[in-house]
Amino acid sequence: MLNDILGYATLPYFLEGILVALRIAGATLVLSLLLGLALALAHNGKIRFLRWLVGGYLWVIRGTPVLLQLIFWYNALPAIGLRLGGELTAIWSLTIAFAAFVCELSRGGLMAVKQGQLDAGAALGMSPATVFRLVRGPQALRVVLPGLCTLATYLVKETSLASVIAVDELTLRAQQEVSRTFQFVAVFGGAAAIYIVVNTVIAFVQRALEKKLDYTRRKPPRDLPSAPGDQPPAAEAKRLLDEVVLSEAPPGRPHVVSARGVVKQFGDHVVLNGVDLNVRHGEVVCVIGPSGSGKTTLLRCLNNLEPVTSGVIEVNGVELGTRTDRSGARTVITSERRRVRDRARARVGMVFQQFNLFENLTVGKNLAAAPIRTQKRDPEEVRRVAGRLLSAVGLAGYGNAYPHQLSGGQQQRVAICRALAAQPSVLLFDEPTSALDPEKVGEVLQIMQELGELGMTMIVSTHEMSFARRCATRVVFMDGGNIVESGTPQQILENPREPRTRQFLRTVLGDGVLAVASVPAEGDEK
């Protein structure tokens, strides 16, 4: 019996049949991947009509058997004048059926990529296509690979359904051989053995691809320092930063950043309510206030990550998020391509609270991605700049490490270097130390202080009052989407005029620390 099964498993007539099946499966898999990814992007997109259209397609395809679909297309295509033949009809039908499964797998993979990484790519001036190619696509592929390979094995087996429309693949040939010899067990056992061998090969390919794509399993580079490096002395760090940081004043502009009457709403909720803020070159503006006061939203609007509801934001003379015509009428820009272009022209860098490093790229590639891909700068020069930046923050030798191999403080230092590598004229910090251990906070604040001393224009959302007192040229207090008070660190932190500012500082600093403790609070003067 085993010899008979082995004989049929190596029969050239059967091997020719599996080649037909593999031809159908291979073509179907490629087309399903392309169509399924397009459907997933449409389903996750902003165009409601496309979302409904894809949803209806998925509902029909998932609700009907694949065999029924195959028979339908075999009869429907000739009725509309398309005579494709059995093999092409099988590819057509299986592609439409399996694209639905690929669509759902792709949606899961795309949603698994953290939004913060997409925001970081946008903040660096990358187009959505570039972010997808470098970050979102590879990370999503790692997530969906097991499902795709399982789908591939299922597809190889489903080619057997093509036998009902007389496609001369392996299963049909096995049926024909049984009708001639009546050796059911030997014939179908041989065919099954062929299917098992093919799917075993797919399983080995899956393991190899998983190992290649899973960056979380990669070992740290051999030349990675065994212990975190100390930051260089302040003078040395300044020298290294000064060689790569652009801090020239823009010619002929009194303000690098100008926000006038900025309003931002999410539905009926007003997050920013007519904010006015002007920042001169070289200023370090610290924005303080309670959680939910609009600090982060303001920074995201200043970098065009969030479109404003109304008002005007200009950075380096570039109007972000809106367009003003000759008559003075303003329209909000919805085109992502124009927003990306304006963001790149404005040269605004941003450091996020949660680091938002590209997890699938090494530290060096994180720094080089935007300068090379978006700004089209010389790769050798970019690598030289990246090396100096890493040396300046005490991370020399970490260029080949992955973000997950670094501590939180090291990741935030890399995030600062990544923003600086794009040579911004304005640097935004969104609570850069709130996600760090207390012992690591000083490392990041020291770098920020050195950048301020070098003349880098910075807007910092922070709860670090000591940093604001020591390094800021101006402190802005926000509450309820409004700028309540603005002034020098001494004025705001030691002698605020507004009762709400005093109340907040008492909560943060305590009566024993706040120098203005003796100033009557609201309601005390009676």
SULHUMO-V320949 format. One record per backbone hydrogen bond with DSSP energy under -0.5 kcal/mol. NH is the residue of the N-H (numbers start at 1). CO is the residue of the C=O. If there is no record, write none. Layout:
# SULHUMO-V320949
[[NH & CO] [NH & CO]]
This chain:
# SULHUMO-V320949
[[5 & 1] [6 & 2] [7 & 3] [8 & 4] [9 & 5] [10 & 6] [11 & 8] [14 & 11] [15 & 11] [16 & 12] [17 & 13] [18 & 14] [19 & 15] [20 & 16] [21 & 17] [22 & 18] [23 & 19] [24 & 20] [25 & 21] [26 & 22] [27 & 23] [28 & 24] [29 & 25] [30 & 26] [31 & 27] [32 & 28] [33 & 29] [34 & 30] [35 & 31] [36 & 32] [37 & 33] [38 & 34] [39 & 35] [40 & 36] [41 & 37] [42 & 38] [43 & 39] [44 & 40] [45 & 42] [48 & 46] [51 & 47] [52 & 48] [53 & 49] [54 & 50] [55 & 51] [56 & 52] [57 & 53] [58 & 54] [59 & 55] [60 & 56] [61 & 57] [62 & 58] [63 & 59] [64 & 61] [69 & 65] [70 & 66] [71 & 67] [72 & 68] [73 & 69] [74 & 70] [75 & 71] [75 & 72] [76 & 72] [77 & 73] [79 & 75] [80 & 76] [80 & 77] [81 & 78] [82 & 77] [83 & 81] [84 & 82] [88 & 84] [89 & 85] [90 & 86] [91 & 87] [92 & 88] [93 & 89] [94 & 90] [95 & 91] [96 & 92] [97 & 93] [98 & 94] [99 & 95] [100 & 96] [100 & 97] [101 & 97] [102 & 98] [103 & 99] [104 & 100] [105 & 101] [106 & 102] [107 & 103] [108 & 104] [109 & 105] [110 & 106] [111 & 107] [112 & 108] [113 & 109] [113 & 110] [117 & 114] [118 & 114] [119 & 115] [120 & 116] [121 & 117] [122 & 118] [123 & 119] [124 & 120] [125 & 122] [126 & 121] [131 & 127] [132 & 128] [133 & 129] [134 & 130] [135 & 131] [136 & 131] [137 & 132] [139 & 135] [140 & 136] [141 & 137] [142 & 138] [143 & 139] [144 & 140] [145 & 141] [148 & 144] [149 & 145] [150 & 146] [151 & 147] [152 & 148] [153 & 149] [154 & 150] [155 & 151] [156 & 152] [157 & 153] [158 & 154] [159 & 155] [160 & 157] [161 & 158] [162 & 159] [163 & 160] [164 & 161] [165 & 162] [166 & 163] [167 & 162] [169 & 167] [170 & 17] [173 & 169] [174 & 170] [175 & 171] [176 & 172] [177 & 173] [178 & 174] [179 & 175] [180 & 176] [181 & 177] [182 & 178] [184 & 182] [187 & 183] [188 & 184] [189 & 185] [190 & 186] [191 & 187] [192 & 188] [193 & 189] [194 & 190] [195 & 191] [196 & 192] [197 & 193] [198 & 194] [199 & 195] [200 & 196] [201 & 197] [202 & 198] [203 & 199] [204 & 200] [205 & 201] [206 & 202] [207 & 203] [208 & 204] [209 & 205] [210 & 206] [211 & 207] [212 & 208] [213 & 209] [214 & 210] [215 & 213] [217 & 214] [218 & 215] [224 & 221] [237 & 233] [238 & 234] [239 & 235] [240 & 236] [241 & 237] [242 & 238] [243 & 239] [244 & 240] [244 & 241] [245 & 241] [247 & 245] [253 & 250] [256 & 279] [257 & 279] [258 & 314] [259 & 277] [260 & 312] [262 & 275] [263 & 310] [264 & 272] [266 & 269] [267 & 265] [269 & 266] [270 & 268] [271 & 264] [271 & 269] [272 & 264] [273 & 481] [274 & 262] [274 & 272] [275 & 262] [277 & 259] [279 & 257] [283 & 280] [285 & 283] [285 & 458] [286 & 284] [286 & 474] [287 & 285] [287 & 460] [288 & 286] [288 & 476] [293 & 290] [298 & 294] [299 & 295] [300 & 296] [301 & 297] [302 & 298] [303 & 299] [304 & 301] [305 & 300] [306 & 300] [309 & 263] [310 & 263] [312 & 260] [314 & 258] [315 & 318] [316 & 256] [318 & 315] [319 & 317] [320 & 313] [320 & 318] [323 & 331] [325 & 323] [325 & 329] [328 & 325] [331 & 323] [333 & 321] [339 & 335] [340 & 336] [341 & 337] [342 & 338] [343 & 339] [344 & 340] [345 & 341] [346 & 342] [347 & 343] [348 & 343] [349 & 347] [349 & 426] [351 & 428] [355 & 352] [356 & 354] [359 & 357] [361 & 358] [363 & 401] [364 & 399] [366 & 362] [367 & 363] [368 & 364] [369 & 365] [371 & 367] [372 & 368] [373 & 369] [374 & 370] [375 & 370] [377 & 371] [382 & 378] [383 & 379] [384 & 380] [385 & 381] [386 & 382] [387 & 383] [388 & 384] [389 & 385] [390 & 386] [391 & 387] [392 & 388] [393 & 389] [394 & 391] [395 & 390] [398 & 395] [401 & 398] [403 & 361] [405 & 402] [406 & 403] [411 & 407] [412 & 408] [413 & 409] [414 & 410] [415 & 411] [416 & 412] [417 & 413] [418 & 414] [419 & 415] [420 & 416] [421 & 417] [422 & 418] [422 & 419] [423 & 420] [424 & 419] [425 & 347] [426 & 347] [427 & 457] [428 & 349] [429 & 459] [430 & 351] [431 & 429] [431 & 461] [434 & 431] [436 & 433] [440 & 437] [441 & 437] [441 & 438] [442 & 438] [444 & 440] [445 & 441] [446 & 442] [447 & 443] [448 & 444] [449 & 445] [450 & 446] [451 & 447] [452 & 448] [453 & 449] [454 & 450] [455 & 452] [456 & 451] [457 & 425] [458 & 283] [459 & 427] [460 & 285] [461 & 429] [461 & 459] [462 & 287] [462 & 460] [465 & 463] [468 & 464] [469 & 465] [470 & 466] [471 & 467] [472 & 467] [472 & 468] [473 & 284] [474 & 284] [475 & 487] [476 & 286] [477 & 485] [478 & 288] [478 & 476] [479 & 482] [481 & 293] [482 & 479] [484 & 477] [484 & 482] [485 & 477] [487 & 475] [492 & 488] [493 & 489] [494 & 490] [495 & 490] [495 & 491] [502 & 498] [503 & 499] [504 & 500] [505 & 501] [506 & 502] [507 & 503] [508 & 504] [509 & 505] [510 & 505] [510 & 506] [513 & 510] [514 & 510] [517 & 514] [518 & 515] [519 & 516] [524 & 521] [525 & 521] [526 & 524]]
